[in-house]
Amino acid sequence: MKTSRRPKSTTPDKVCLVCGRPFSWRRKWARDWALVKTCSDRCKLDLRRGERADA
């Protein structure tokens, strides 16, 4: 079963709300891409705590 794959250049990017780094679309985020706000579990945890990396 083949799936159509996007070339790297056409995958959407976002900027992490916590650390400000850009991150790219991942297949595991396909259903929830509109809700993804952080690049990693670490940033997600910091966002919940109200911490910022540059503070």
For each residue, the residues with C-beta under 8 A, 3 or more apart:
1:
2:
3:
4:
5:
6: 10 11 25
7: 10 11
8: 11 24
9:
10: 6 7
11: 6 7 8 24 25
12: 24 25 33
13: 22 23 24 25
14: 22 23 36 37
15: 20 21 22 23
16: 19 20 21 22 23 37 38 39 40 43
17: 37 38 43 47
18: 38 39 43 44 46 47 51 52 53
19: 16 39 43 53 54
20: 15 16 53 54
21: 15 16 39
22: 13 14 15 16
23: 13 14 15 16 39
24: 8 11 12 13
25: 6 11 12 13 29 30 33
26: 29 30
27: 30
28:
29: 25 26 32 33 36
30: 25 26 27 33
31:
32: 29 35 36
33: 12 25 29 30 36
34:
35: 32
36: 14 29 32 33
37: 14 16 17 47
38: 16 17 18 43 44 47
39: 16 18 19 21 23 43
40: 16 43 44
41: 44 45
42: 45 46
43: 16 17 18 19 38 39 40 46 47 53
44: 18 38 40 41 47 48
45: 41 42 48 49
46: 18 42 43 49 51 52 53
47: 17 18 37 38 43 44 50 51
48: 44 45
49: 45 46
50: 47
51: 18 46 47 55
52: 18 46 55
53: 18 19 20 43 46
54: 19 20
55: 51 52
